[in-house]
Structures are given as C-alpha cells and as structure tokens.
Amino acid sequence: MSDSLILLDITSPKISEKKDEALPIESNYREETLPIKSDYRDIPSEFDHETQNSIETGYFIFTQMPSLRCKLRCPHCYLSLEQRTSSPIMTVDQLEQACLKVRAYYDGLPHIKNKVIMNYWYGGEPTQMGKEYMLDAFERLDRVFPEEEGYHVRHEILTALIGVDPSWYDIFKTWGRGHFQSSFDGLMRGKGYMKQWDKKARQAIAAGLTLSTISVVNNDLMKDGAKEVLDYLCDLGVQEASFLPFMLNEQNKGDKYESYAPSMNGYSDFMIELTEYWYEKWSKGEKVPQIGQMAFITSRNKLKNSSIGHNLPGQTLFLLPEGDFVLPDYRDGYLEYMNTFGNIFEQSFEEILTSKERRQYLRRQVTGNHNKDCFECSHKSHCIMEFWKPNREGDDCFGAKRYVEYVLKMEKEHGALSDMTAIMY
C-alpha cells in the first residue's frame, strides 16, 4: 500500500497493530445548564432568505476568532508561527462588548423583526480556548441576542479535532446543535496526524454527533484519488464535505505553495471526478455526504434574484483578537491577506459597516474585481469564488467554471439535491 493511499485503510493492521480502545465520555462541564437545541440547520420559517441576505438586512455570518493560537504546524496554514504561539486572546468580557455593539446596531433597525447570527468559531484552534471560555461565551451571546427579541443564534465550531477529548461532546451536542466541523486534508499533514484524526472522528460520530469536513484540495489529496476520498468519507459517516481551492498566502508562498497547491484546472478535474462518482453512488441508493460546493452552486442558481447569489462578502466579517473586523483580500495577483475595515473597540458597528474600506471592498465584489472574464460570465452569481480576486491566465478561473457547468448539467439531468434528504439522513 502506497503512502498516498494509507488514509483510506486507516484501521488496517498495517497502520496500527494495537486496536485503540474507546475513550470514556466525560460530562462534567455544567451539563445541567446546557440548553436543549433544535437541529443546527433549522432557521425559522419567518426569516426571508430572499431579502435578508446581508448584515444590514439581518443575516450575519459572524466569524469569531478570539485567538489565533494553535499547537499544530500544518504546512498550508495562513498564520505565522508567532501568531499560532503568541496570539493575543480576546477576553469573554471584550467579546461581549463587541457583541453588544452589534446588538446596538440592530436596535437601531426596529423594522428588522428576525435576525440570524451565525457564529462561526474559527482560528487558530477554537477548542484551545478551553471549555469554560467557550461556555461562558455561548451563554453571554445568548443573553446579548435573545430569541424573544427576534434573534436566532447559531454556533458552528471548526476544529482540527486532534486535541479534542470526549468531554467536548456535550458542548457540540447542545451549543453546536449536535454538529461540528473539522479539517480533512489527507496526508498533507502527515500519516501520524491522519491516524489520530480518524480515531477522533469515528469516536465523535459513534457518540451521536454529526460531522462536516472542510478540505483544502492539495496535491496529496489528489494523489489519493477523488473516488477513494469519497469512499473514505462515506465509510467514516461524514454528513457534509466541502472542498476549497488551495490559496496562496504569505506563509506558504514559494516552495510550500508549489509543493502542495494544484492549479484550478486540477481542482476542477478532481471535483468533476468526485461529483461524477457521487451521482453514481447516489443513484444506487447509497448514503453519501452532501458536497458543499454542489449545494452552493445549485441553491444559488435557483434564487429568484440572481444578483444576491454571491453576497458572501456582504454577509460575513471576521473578528480578530485585537478587535479588528476583517475579510480576506488579495494583492500582487492572488496573494491573500486580511483587509481591515475598523476596530470594534474603537468604533461603532455601523461605522465599520459604512467605512470607506468596506465600501470599496464590497464595490469590487459586486464588479467581480473588474475581472472581464468574471463580469461577462453567466455563472458569476453561483460560482465557488467566495471573495473576488484576479484569475490566473491559462487556468480555470477561481470560480471553477468548468466544475460549475458540470454540476448544473448533472443536476438538471438527475435532480439529486432535491431528493437529498431521503438519501442522506
């Protein structure tokens, strides 16, 4: 068995001669105070997805990054070693202060009766903050954004999973509404890492949690093969899987980027093969994970108002430890960095939303960064490009046009996503 395929047989005696014993599940973190929550996908029917599609209209993907610290040393990480080891930590008091300013903004918009606040806990490694920090933060956010006043708060936790023990499960089951996300990048992070991750993922799923994976499509993952990757995720019991293009940043530019990052043509080839196999398995009645890019492309394509289909930049902001609100931006072509719009400890939320920096940023998103090939593209409202950047000459675009066209063709022929519930759950 080659190294590139070792993740697909992770429980084989070739990988581990000693069978791992299940860890005891500890539940001693104020279990009695954790509220009963509905499914994490549940959004109130009175919330209007067609018109409420931005922060200003009551839909806020609030990416929480109270610390950038992480003990791992992943080769593709966009954070520097100093950030991962010595990042400031936003206190829960400071986080509450930031959220109160968001609340004050919506208090000034009484005509918006229903507001959805999607707290996406990112990093760094959010679980490295500790259970007590997270529980305190969750409880305070619920008080700042009370449901009886039209706020619908959701929490999504993205964790590497390696350092997570079963005492976190009750937190995922309640505040995460039975769900969490984890990064899955195959052997790019090493065989030892992959063995640990597989064990942790299977334990969590066996404990009744649902798992979504986020993969940065890299050359090692492509060597495994698209079909083999999908088979592995099916065997694991993953509910949803997303596959993102590998982006260039200050930390991986040079040899690392050249070693790990496929072209966008390579990305589209991988995704087309994976999706073709997905439809094959679906047609046989097999249980398959939802593929995030498929769902995004088809759902945005069905929107009545196509101009709102690609409004992620208008829906989300990242909150960094020092209080800066930022979003990914690009310079020198497609080199990623964080563009700062303001600081919540020094300004009101409205001042940040209406800042010159954010208005310029959103203007470039609306115009597709002035990319002629994007502006004239019929798929610009439902491609996979999250934040607009220049495309590479001679390559598929960062919106993966070839893959988008393939998904739309297959869905028109098979209509699989409309039947997804019957197949998946």
QUICORTA-V8354 format. One line per field, one symbol per residue. ss: DSSP state (A for helix, B for strand, O for the rest). phi: phi as a letter, one per 20 degrees, with the letter a starting at -180 (. if undefined). burial: I if it has 24 or more other C-alpha atoms within 12 Angstrom, else O. A space follows every 50 residues. Layout:
ss: ???
phi: ???
burial: ???
This chain:
ss: OOAAAAAAAOOOOOOOOOOOOOOOOOOOOOAAAOOOOOOOOOOOOOOOOO OOOOAAAOBBBBBBOOBOOOOOOOOOOOOOAAAAAAOOBOOAAAAAAAAA AAAAAAAOOOOOOOBBBBBBBOOOOAAAAOAAAAAAAAAAAAAAOOAAAO BBBBBBBBBOOOOOOAAAAAAAAAOOOOBBBBBOOAAAAOAAAAAAAAAA AAAAAAOOOBBBBBBBOBAAAAAAOAAAAAAAAAAAOOOBBBBBOOOBBO OOOOAAAAAABOOAAAAAAAAAAAAAAAAAAAAOOOOOOBBAAAAAAAAA AOOOOAAAOOOAAAABBBBOOOOBBBBBBBBOOOBBBBBBBBBOOOOOAA AAAOOAAAAAAAAAAAOAAAOAAAAOOOOOOOOOOOOOOOOOOOOOOOOO AAAAAAAAAAAAAAOOAAAAAAAAO
phi: .fgfdffecfefgfebfdffefffeecddlgfefffcfgfefcgfffeff decbgfdocceeeecfbdfbeecffefeefgfffdcggcfffffffgfff ffgffffecffefccddeedecrldffffnfffffffgffffffdfffdn ececccddcfngeedffefffffdfelnbbdbfccmegeoffgffffggf ffffffeoedcddcdefcfffffgofffffgfffffnfeccdcdfedebf edfofffffdefffffgffffffffgfgfffffenffcffegffffgfff feffeffefddgfedcbddegeofecbfcbclncfebdeedqcfedcfff fffdfgffffffffffemlmfffefeefdfebeeffcfbfeefmcfffel gffgfffffffffdlfffdggfeed
burial: OOOIIIIIIIIOOOIOOOOOOOOOOOOOOOOOOIOOOOOIOOOOOOOOIO OIIIIIIIIIIIIIIIIIIIIIIIIIIIIOOOIIOOIOIIOIOIIIIIII IIIOIIIOOOOIIIIIIIIIIIIIIIIIIIIOIIIIIIIOIIOIIOOOOI IIIIIIIIIIIIIIIIIIIIIIIIIIIIIIIIIIIIIIIOIOIIIIIIII IIIIIOIOIIIIIIIIIIIIIIIIIIIIIIIIIIIIIIIIIIIIIIIIII IIOOOIIOOIIIIIIIIIIIIIIIIIIIIOOIOOOOIIIIIIIIIIIIII IOOOOOIIIIIIIIIIIIIIIIIIIIIIIIOOOIIIOIIIIIIIIOOIII OIIOOOOIOOIIOIIIIIIOIOIIOOOOIIIIIIIIIIIIIOOOOIIIII IIIIIIIIOIIOOOOIIOOIOOOIO
